Amino acid sequence: LAAGIERTLDDAALQARLGKEGRKRIVDHFSWRNTAIGTQALYEEVLDASRRRAARLASR
């Protein structure tokens, strides 16, 4: 770990590349749009499960 940190501190090109890749990962995976899409999908999954359970209970 220490060697990796030292290498990163000593290599400006590596710092730039890691920074660029890190930013891309954040934008790709944690944007407000992706968060909203994931939240909506989760809500739909929960609602579908609730509806299935209600239908199952009603048919008893």
PDB file of N, CA, C and O in Angstrom:
ATOM      1  N   LEU A   1       0.831  -1.192   0.000  1.00  0.00           N
ATOM      2  CA  LEU A   1       0.000   0.000   0.000  1.00  0.00           C
ATOM      3  C   LEU A   1       0.875   1.257   0.000  1.00  0.00           C
ATOM      4  O   LEU A   1       0.652   2.187  -0.774  1.00  0.00           O
ATOM      5  N   ALA A   2       1.859   1.260   0.872  1.00  0.00           N
ATOM      6  CA  ALA A   2       2.752   2.422   0.960  1.00  0.00           C
ATOM      7  C   ALA A   2       3.473   2.659  -0.358  1.00  0.00           C
ATOM      8  O   ALA A   2       3.624   3.801  -0.792  1.00  0.00           O
ATOM      9  N   ALA A   3       3.920   1.580  -0.995  1.00  0.00           N
ATOM     10  CA  ALA A   3       4.625   1.719  -2.274  1.00  0.00           C
ATOM     11  C   ALA A   3       3.696   2.297  -3.338  1.00  0.00           C
ATOM     12  O   ALA A   3       4.115   3.128  -4.144  1.00  0.00           O
ATOM     13  N   GLY A   4       2.450   1.865  -3.343  1.00  0.00           N
ATOM     14  CA  GLY A   4       1.481   2.389  -4.304  1.00  0.00           C
ATOM     15  C   GLY A   4       1.198   3.858  -4.089  1.00  0.00           C
ATOM     16  O   GLY A   4       1.091   4.623  -5.048  1.00  0.00           O
ATOM     17  N   ILE A   5       1.076   4.256  -2.837  1.00  0.00           N
ATOM     18  CA  ILE A   5       0.861   5.671  -2.518  1.00  0.00           C
ATOM     19  C   ILE A   5       2.073   6.495  -2.936  1.00  0.00           C
ATOM     20  O   ILE A   5       1.933   7.561  -3.534  1.00  0.00           O
ATOM     21  N   GLU A   6       3.250   5.998  -2.620  1.00  0.00           N
ATOM     22  CA  GLU A   6       4.477   6.716  -2.985  1.00  0.00           C
ATOM     23  C   GLU A   6       4.595   6.859  -4.500  1.00  0.00           C
ATOM     24  O   GLU A   6       4.947   7.927  -5.001  1.00  0.00           O
ATOM     25  N   ARG A   7       4.303   5.787  -5.224  1.00  0.00           N
ATOM     26  CA  ARG A   7       4.373   5.834  -6.689  1.00  0.00           C
ATOM     27  C   ARG A   7       3.401   6.875  -7.233  1.00  0.00           C
ATOM     28  O   ARG A   7       3.736   7.630  -8.145  1.00  0.00           O
ATOM     29  N   THR A   8       2.198   6.910  -6.670  1.00  0.00           N
ATOM     30  CA  THR A   8       1.203   7.881  -7.120  1.00  0.00           C
ATOM     31  C   THR A   8       1.658   9.305  -6.824  1.00  0.00           C
ATOM     32  O   THR A   8       1.496  10.193  -7.662  1.00  0.00           O
ATOM     33  N   LEU A   9       2.218   9.529  -5.657  1.00  0.00           N
ATOM     34  CA  LEU A   9       2.696  10.866  -5.301  1.00  0.00           C
ATOM     35  C   LEU A   9       3.842  11.323  -6.193  1.00  0.00           C
ATOM     36  O   LEU A   9       4.008  12.521  -6.426  1.00  0.00           O
ATOM     37  N   ASP A  10       4.629  10.383  -6.690  1.00  0.00           N
ATOM     38  CA  ASP A  10       5.798  10.709  -7.507  1.00  0.00           C
ATOM     39  C   ASP A  10       5.511  10.792  -9.003  1.00  0.00           C
ATOM     40  O   ASP A  10       6.391  11.187  -9.768  1.00  0.00           O
ATOM     41  N   ASP A  11       4.314  10.433  -9.439  1.00  0.00           N
ATOM     42  CA  ASP A  11       4.025  10.309 -10.875  1.00  0.00           C
ATOM     43  C   ASP A  11       2.834  11.189 -11.250  1.00  0.00           C
ATOM     44  O   ASP A  11       1.681  10.806 -11.049  1.00  0.00           O
ATOM     45  N   ALA A  12       3.122  12.367 -11.796  1.00  0.00           N
ATOM     46  CA  ALA A  12       2.067  13.322 -12.151  1.00  0.00           C
ATOM     47  C   ALA A  12       1.123  12.757 -13.210  1.00  0.00           C
ATOM     48  O   ALA A  12      -0.082  13.005 -13.155  1.00  0.00           O
ATOM     49  N   ALA A  13       1.651  12.008 -14.166  1.00  0.00           N
ATOM     50  CA  ALA A  13       0.800  11.425 -15.207  1.00  0.00           C
ATOM     51  C   ALA A  13      -0.163  10.404 -14.598  1.00  0.00           C
ATOM     52  O   ALA A  13      -1.332  10.346 -14.979  1.00  0.00           O
ATOM     53  N   LEU A  14       0.322   9.613 -13.670  1.00  0.00           N
ATOM     54  CA  LEU A  14      -0.530   8.640 -12.987  1.00  0.00           C
ATOM     55  C   LEU A  14      -1.605   9.356 -12.174  1.00  0.00           C
ATOM     56  O   LEU A  14      -2.760   8.931 -12.161  1.00  0.00           O
ATOM     57  N   GLN A  15      -1.233  10.429 -11.503  1.00  0.00           N
ATOM     58  CA  GLN A  15      -2.211  11.211 -10.740  1.00  0.00           C
ATOM     59  C   GLN A  15      -3.323  11.717 -11.658  1.00  0.00           C
ATOM     60  O   GLN A  15      -4.506  11.621 -11.332  1.00  0.00           O
ATOM     61  N   ALA A  16      -2.927  12.251 -12.801  1.00  0.00           N
ATOM     62  CA  ALA A  16      -3.907  12.785 -13.749  1.00  0.00           C
ATOM     63  C   ALA A  16      -4.825  11.683 -14.260  1.00  0.00           C
ATOM     64  O   ALA A  16      -6.040  11.866 -14.330  1.00  0.00           O
ATOM     65  N   ARG A  17      -4.248  10.546 -14.616  1.00  0.00           N
ATOM     66  CA  ARG A  17      -5.045   9.433 -15.136  1.00  0.00           C
ATOM     67  C   ARG A  17      -6.014   8.906 -14.079  1.00  0.00           C
ATOM     68  O   ARG A  17      -7.189   8.681 -14.369  1.00  0.00           O
ATOM     69  N   LEU A  18      -5.525   8.710 -12.865  1.00  0.00           N
ATOM     70  CA  LEU A  18      -6.390   8.214 -11.793  1.00  0.00           C
ATOM     71  C   LEU A  18      -7.505   9.212 -11.479  1.00  0.00           C
ATOM     72  O   LEU A  18      -8.646   8.820 -11.236  1.00  0.00           O
ATOM     73  N   GLY A  19      -7.170  10.492 -11.485  1.00  0.00           N
ATOM     74  CA  GLY A  19      -8.184  11.520 -11.250  1.00  0.00           C
ATOM     75  C   GLY A  19      -9.256  11.511 -12.319  1.00  0.00           C
ATOM     76  O   GLY A  19     -10.448  11.586 -12.020  1.00  0.00           O
ATOM     77  N   LYS A  20      -8.823  11.418 -13.575  1.00  0.00           N
ATOM     78  CA  LYS A  20      -9.765  11.400 -14.697  1.00  0.00           C
ATOM     79  C   LYS A  20     -10.661  10.160 -14.632  1.00  0.00           C
ATOM     80  O   LYS A  20     -11.875  10.261 -14.809  1.00  0.00           O
ATOM     81  N   GLU A  21     -10.065   8.997 -14.379  1.00  0.00           N
ATOM     82  CA  GLU A  21     -10.838   7.756 -14.298  1.00  0.00           C
ATOM     83  C   GLU A  21     -11.787   7.769 -13.098  1.00  0.00           C
ATOM     84  O   GLU A  21     -12.911   7.276 -13.186  1.00  0.00           O
ATOM     85  N   GLY A  22     -11.332   8.330 -11.984  1.00  0.00           N
ATOM     86  CA  GLY A  22     -12.189   8.420 -10.804  1.00  0.00           C
ATOM     87  C   GLY A  22     -13.389   9.313 -11.042  1.00  0.00           C
ATOM     88  O   GLY A  22     -14.507   8.981 -10.648  1.00  0.00           O
ATOM     89  N   ARG A  23     -13.159  10.442 -11.686  1.00  0.00           N
ATOM     90  CA  ARG A  23     -14.271  11.344 -11.995  1.00  0.00           C
ATOM     91  C   ARG A  23     -15.262  10.687 -12.927  1.00  0.00           C
ATOM     92  O   ARG A  23     -16.472  10.809 -12.736  1.00  0.00           O
ATOM     93  N   LYS A  24     -14.759   9.983 -13.945  1.00  0.00           N
ATOM     94  CA  LYS A  24     -15.646   9.296 -14.887  1.00  0.00           C
ATOM     95  C   LYS A  24     -16.500   8.262 -14.159  1.00  0.00           C
ATOM     96  O   LYS A  24     -17.694   8.137 -14.432  1.00  0.00           O
ATOM     97  N   ARG A  25     -15.901   7.533 -13.247  1.00  0.00           N
ATOM     98  CA  ARG A  25     -16.648   6.519 -12.490  1.00  0.00           C
ATOM     99  C   ARG A  25     -17.769   7.163 -11.665  1.00  0.00           C
ATOM    100  O   ARG A  25     -18.891   6.658 -11.623  1.00  0.00           O
ATOM    101  N   ILE A  26     -17.453   8.269 -11.021  1.00  0.00           N
ATOM    102  CA  ILE A  26     -18.463   8.964 -10.217  1.00  0.00           C
ATOM    103  C   ILE A  26     -19.597   9.453 -11.111  1.00  0.00           C
ATOM    104  O   ILE A  26     -20.768   9.251 -10.790  1.00  0.00           O
ATOM    105  N   VAL A  27     -19.263  10.088 -12.220  1.00  0.00           N
ATOM    106  CA  VAL A  27     -20.286  10.611 -13.133  1.00  0.00           C
ATOM    107  C   VAL A  27     -21.131   9.469 -13.696  1.00  0.00           C
ATOM    108  O   VAL A  27     -22.354   9.585 -13.772  1.00  0.00           O
ATOM    109  N   ASP A  28     -20.488   8.369 -14.092  1.00  0.00           N
ATOM    110  CA  ASP A  28     -21.209   7.242 -14.692  1.00  0.00           C
ATOM    111  C   ASP A  28     -22.107   6.514 -13.698  1.00  0.00           C
ATOM    112  O   ASP A  28     -23.194   6.064 -14.062  1.00  0.00           O
ATOM    113  N   HIS A  29     -21.670   6.396 -12.463  1.00  0.00           N
ATOM    114  CA  HIS A  29     -22.393   5.546 -11.515  1.00  0.00           C
ATOM    115  C   HIS A  29     -23.180   6.305 -10.454  1.00  0.00           C
ATOM    116  O   HIS A  29     -24.101   5.744  -9.861  1.00  0.00           O
ATOM    117  N   PHE A  30     -22.844   7.547 -10.206  1.00  0.00           N
ATOM    118  CA  PHE A  30     -23.458   8.241  -9.085  1.00  0.00           C
ATOM    119  C   PHE A  30     -24.056   9.593  -9.465  1.00  0.00           C
ATOM    120  O   PHE A  30     -24.167  10.481  -8.620  1.00  0.00           O
ATOM    121  N   SER A  31     -24.435   9.750 -10.715  1.00  0.00           N
ATOM    122  CA  SER A  31     -25.066  11.002 -11.124  1.00  0.00           C
ATOM    123  C   SER A  31     -26.490  11.044 -10.563  1.00  0.00           C
ATOM    124  O   SER A  31     -27.048  10.014 -10.185  1.00  0.00           O
ATOM    125  N   TRP A  32     -27.065  12.241 -10.513  1.00  0.00           N
ATOM    126  CA  TRP A  32     -28.446  12.359 -10.043  1.00  0.00           C
ATOM    127  C   TRP A  32     -29.382  11.553 -10.933  1.00  0.00           C
ATOM    128  O   TRP A  32     -30.334  10.943 -10.447  1.00  0.00           O
ATOM    129  N   ARG A  33     -29.113  11.551 -12.233  1.00  0.00           N
ATOM    130  CA  ARG A  33     -29.974  10.801 -13.161  1.00  0.00           C
ATOM    131  C   ARG A  33     -29.943   9.311 -12.835  1.00  0.00           C
ATOM    132  O   ARG A  33     -30.994   8.677 -12.731  1.00  0.00           O
ATOM    133  N   ASN A  34     -28.753   8.751 -12.675  1.00  0.00           N
ATOM    134  CA  ASN A  34     -28.647   7.322 -12.367  1.00  0.00           C
ATOM    135  C   ASN A  34     -29.234   7.003 -10.996  1.00  0.00           C
ATOM    136  O   ASN A  34     -29.832   5.943 -10.809  1.00  0.00           O
ATOM    137  N   THR A  35     -29.068   7.906 -10.044  1.00  0.00           N
ATOM    138  CA  THR A  35     -29.659   7.706  -8.725  1.00  0.00           C
ATOM    139  C   THR A  35     -31.180   7.684  -8.823  1.00  0.00           C
ATOM    140  O   THR A  35     -31.831   6.843  -8.203  1.00  0.00           O
ATOM    141  N   ALA A  36     -31.744   8.598  -9.595  1.00  0.00           N
ATOM    142  CA  ALA A  36     -33.198   8.643  -9.772  1.00  0.00           C
ATOM    143  C   ALA A  36     -33.706   7.385 -10.468  1.00  0.00           C
ATOM    144  O   ALA A  36     -34.731   6.831 -10.072  1.00  0.00           O
ATOM    145  N   ILE A  37     -33.003   6.932 -11.494  1.00  0.00           N
ATOM    146  CA  ILE A  37     -33.403   5.715 -12.206  1.00  0.00           C
ATOM    147  C   ILE A  37     -33.372   4.514 -11.261  1.00  0.00           C
ATOM    148  O   ILE A  37     -34.301   3.706 -11.252  1.00  0.00           O
ATOM    149  N   GLY A  38     -32.325   4.398 -10.478  1.00  0.00           N
ATOM    150  CA  GLY A  38     -32.215   3.291  -9.528  1.00  0.00           C
ATOM    151  C   GLY A  38     -33.288   3.345  -8.452  1.00  0.00           C
ATOM    152  O   GLY A  38     -33.841   2.315  -8.069  1.00  0.00           O
ATOM    153  N   THR A  39     -33.586   4.552  -7.962  1.00  0.00           N
ATOM    154  CA  THR A  39     -34.622   4.714  -6.946  1.00  0.00           C
ATOM    155  C   THR A  39     -35.986   4.340  -7.507  1.00  0.00           C
ATOM    156  O   THR A  39     -36.768   3.658  -6.843  1.00  0.00           O
ATOM    157  N   GLN A  40     -36.273   4.780  -8.721  1.00  0.00           N
ATOM    158  CA  GLN A  40     -37.545   4.443  -9.356  1.00  0.00           C
ATOM    159  C   GLN A  40     -37.672   2.932  -9.543  1.00  0.00           C
ATOM    160  O   GLN A  40     -38.732   2.364  -9.280  1.00  0.00           O
ATOM    161  N   ALA A  41     -36.619   2.289  -9.987  1.00  0.00           N
ATOM    162  CA  ALA A  41     -36.649   0.836 -10.180  1.00  0.00           C
ATOM    163  C   ALA A  41     -36.903   0.124  -8.855  1.00  0.00           C
ATOM    164  O   ALA A  41     -37.657  -0.849  -8.808  1.00  0.00           O
ATOM    165  N   LEU A  42     -36.287   0.596  -7.795  1.00  0.00           N
ATOM    166  CA  LEU A  42     -36.497  -0.011  -6.478  1.00  0.00           C
ATOM    167  C   LEU A  42     -37.941   0.180  -6.025  1.00  0.00           C
ATOM    168  O   LEU A  42     -38.558  -0.763  -5.531  1.00  0.00           O
ATOM    169  N   TYR A  43     -38.487   1.380  -6.184  1.00  0.00           N
ATOM    170  CA  TYR A  43     -39.886   1.629  -5.812  1.00  0.00           C
ATOM    171  C   TYR A  43     -40.818   0.708  -6.591  1.00  0.00           C
ATOM    172  O   TYR A  43     -41.739   0.126  -6.018  1.00  0.00           O
ATOM    173  N   GLU A  44     -40.581   0.572  -7.897  1.00  0.00           N
ATOM    174  CA  GLU A  44     -41.432  -0.288  -8.716  1.00  0.00           C
ATOM    175  C   GLU A  44     -41.350  -1.740  -8.255  1.00  0.00           C
ATOM    176  O   GLU A  44     -42.362  -2.440  -8.220  1.00  0.00           O
ATOM    177  N   GLU A  45     -40.169  -2.186  -7.909  1.00  0.00           N
ATOM    178  CA  GLU A  45     -39.988  -3.554  -7.421  1.00  0.00           C
ATOM    179  C   GLU A  45     -40.756  -3.770  -6.114  1.00  0.00           C
ATOM    180  O   GLU A  45     -41.413  -4.795  -5.938  1.00  0.00           O
ATOM    181  N   VAL A  46     -40.670  -2.809  -5.208  1.00  0.00           N
ATOM    182  CA  VAL A  46     -41.374  -2.920  -3.928  1.00  0.00           C
ATOM    183  C   VAL A  46     -42.883  -2.885  -4.143  1.00  0.00           C
ATOM    184  O   VAL A  46     -43.612  -3.669  -3.535  1.00  0.00           O
ATOM    185  N   LEU A  47     -43.356  -1.989  -4.998  1.00  0.00           N
ATOM    186  CA  LEU A  47     -44.791  -1.905  -5.265  1.00  0.00           C
ATOM    187  C   LEU A  47     -45.311  -3.178  -5.923  1.00  0.00           C
ATOM    188  O   LEU A  47     -46.385  -3.662  -5.566  1.00  0.00           O
ATOM    189  N   ASP A  48     -44.569  -3.720  -6.870  1.00  0.00           N
ATOM    190  CA  ASP A  48     -44.980  -4.970  -7.519  1.00  0.00           C
ATOM    191  C   ASP A  48     -45.072  -6.104  -6.505  1.00  0.00           C
ATOM    192  O   ASP A  48     -46.028  -6.879  -6.529  1.00  0.00           O
ATOM    193  N   ALA A  49     -44.102  -6.207  -5.629  1.00  0.00           N
ATOM    194  CA  ALA A  49     -44.119  -7.257  -4.605  1.00  0.00           C
ATOM    195  C   ALA A  49     -45.315  -7.066  -3.678  1.00  0.00           C
ATOM    196  O   ALA A  49     -45.962  -8.038  -3.287  1.00  0.00           O
ATOM    197  N   SER A  50     -45.605  -5.827  -3.330  1.00  0.00           N
ATOM    198  CA  SER A  50     -46.741  -5.535  -2.457  1.00  0.00           C
ATOM    199  C   SER A  50     -48.055  -5.900  -3.143  1.00  0.00           C
ATOM    200  O   SER A  50     -48.949  -6.466  -2.514  1.00  0.00           O
ATOM    201  N   ARG A  51     -48.171  -5.581  -4.413  1.00  0.00           N
ATOM    202  CA  ARG A  51     -49.391  -5.922  -5.167  1.00  0.00           C
ATOM    203  C   ARG A  51     -49.569  -7.432  -5.274  1.00  0.00           C
ATOM    204  O   ARG A  51     -50.678  -7.944  -5.123  1.00  0.00           O
ATOM    205  N   ARG A  52     -48.473  -8.143  -5.536  1.00  0.00           N
ATOM    206  CA  ARG A  52     -48.557  -9.608  -5.622  1.00  0.00           C
ATOM    207  C   ARG A  52     -48.987 -10.198  -4.286  1.00  0.00           C
ATOM    208  O   ARG A  52     -49.805 -11.116  -4.239  1.00  0.00           O
ATOM    209  N   ARG A  53     -48.441  -9.676  -3.222  1.00  0.00           N
ATOM    210  CA  ARG A  53     -48.797 -10.173  -1.885  1.00  0.00           C
ATOM    211  C   ARG A  53     -50.265  -9.887  -1.590  1.00  0.00           C
ATOM    212  O   ARG A  53     -50.969 -10.752  -1.068  1.00  0.00           O
ATOM    213  N   ALA A  54     -50.734  -8.688  -1.916  1.00  0.00           N
ATOM    214  CA  ALA A  54     -52.136  -8.334  -1.680  1.00  0.00           C
ATOM    215  C   ALA A  54     -53.061  -9.239  -2.491  1.00  0.00           C
ATOM    216  O   ALA A  54     -54.089  -9.685  -1.983  1.00  0.00           O
ATOM    217  N   ALA A  55     -52.706  -9.513  -3.743  1.00  0.00           N
ATOM    218  CA  ALA A  55     -53.525 -10.390  -4.584  1.00  0.00           C
ATOM    219  C   ALA A  55     -53.553 -11.804  -4.017  1.00  0.00           C
ATOM    220  O   ALA A  55     -54.593 -12.461  -4.021  1.00  0.00           O
ATOM    221  N   ARG A  56     -52.419 -12.261  -3.534  1.00  0.00           N
ATOM    222  CA  ARG A  56     -52.335 -13.605  -2.948  1.00  0.00           C
ATOM    223  C   ARG A  56     -53.209 -13.691  -1.694  1.00  0.00           C
ATOM    224  O   ARG A  56     -53.907 -14.685  -1.492  1.00  0.00           O
ATOM    225  N   LEU A  57     -53.173 -12.671  -0.866  1.00  0.00           N
ATOM    226  CA  LEU A  57     -53.981 -12.664   0.352  1.00  0.00           C
ATOM    227  C   LEU A  57     -55.471 -12.557   0.033  1.00  0.00           C
ATOM    228  O   LEU A  57     -56.300 -13.165   0.710  1.00  0.00           O
ATOM    229  N   ALA A  58     -55.809 -11.786  -0.995  1.00  0.00           N
ATOM    230  CA  ALA A  58     -57.213 -11.615  -1.377  1.00  0.00           C
ATOM    231  C   ALA A  58     -57.806 -12.898  -1.943  1.00  0.00           C
ATOM    232  O   ALA A  58     -59.014 -13.113  -1.849  1.00  0.00           O
ATOM    233  N   SER A  59     -56.984 -13.741  -2.521  1.00  0.00           N
ATOM    234  CA  SER A  59     -57.489 -14.973  -3.140  1.00  0.00           C
ATOM    235  C   SER A  59     -57.700 -16.095  -2.127  1.00  0.00           C
ATOM    236  O   SER A  59     -58.175 -17.170  -2.493  1.00  0.00           O
ATOM    237  N   ARG A  60     -57.365 -15.868  -0.891  1.00  0.00           N
ATOM    238  CA  ARG A  60     -57.527 -16.920   0.136  1.00  0.00           C
ATOM    239  C   ARG A  60     -58.941 -17.076   0.572  1.00  0.00           C
ATOM    240  O   ARG A  60     -59.236 -17.914   1.424  1.00  0.00           O
TER     241      ARG A  60
END
